[in-house]
Amino acid sequence: MGERIKKLKKIRIHREGTSELLYGAIAIFAVCTGLWYGLSAVSPLACHIVMPFVCGVLAFAWLIALNFYRCPIRYFNGDSERTVVAPADGKIVVIEEVEENDYFHDKRLMVSIFMSPFNVHANWIPVDGRVKFVNHRDGNYHKAWLPKASEENERADIMIETPEGEDILVRQIAGALARRIVTYAKADEDCYIDQHLGFIKLGSRVDVFLPLNSKICVTMDQPTTGDQTVIAKLK
């Protein structure tokens, strides 16, 4: 019981969702109240049949939103030197060598994490270092797990230079449902593992572009925990 309470204390609601959850609860209360009075005046029997169903569906939808906006308080306990941690909760959907022509103009190892609507959607800084720049680009809204999503979807690119001088590109990608990418990282600021990188609303994905000599520490379809799972080691 004590461990469960301790875990609950480490979970909070992300600031991106506080207003949505509050307004959603108010709207559900208003709808259920109005429906109750309306049906009671017409048919008390129908009221007792319909109300539990409608209120149950609305409450379930609100709980899904509550789960989506969870913001666990996490701390990476391992050695952060030359370590790349997962920037998001989700599942590994891509591990491949790609030609990155926007910034590097050479080959990189790309590791992609897909976040379903049921995952925590807060994003974390994956490496210690300094933010070189942050670029936001408008685009399409293909399904986030498709390969073309990395190039064609709306995205935010964050370039981080590690203390050893390696450049790591982190790409927040909007999905078919996501319509808003929030990035907290700022150019010319120091950044560290455990810090929040940003937030993506609804299903989406995060790509990490690494040097070719990096040691990949994850496998395809492996679940990841943001700020906890080590996805690579830099050499």
Helices and strands as residue ranges (DSSP letters): H 2-9, E 11-13, H 18-42, H 44-68, E 70-72, E 83-85, E 90-100, E 106-115, E 122-124, E 129-137, H 149-152, E 155-161, E 167-174, E 181-183, E 190-191, E 196-200, E 204-210, E 215-216, E 223-224, E 230-233
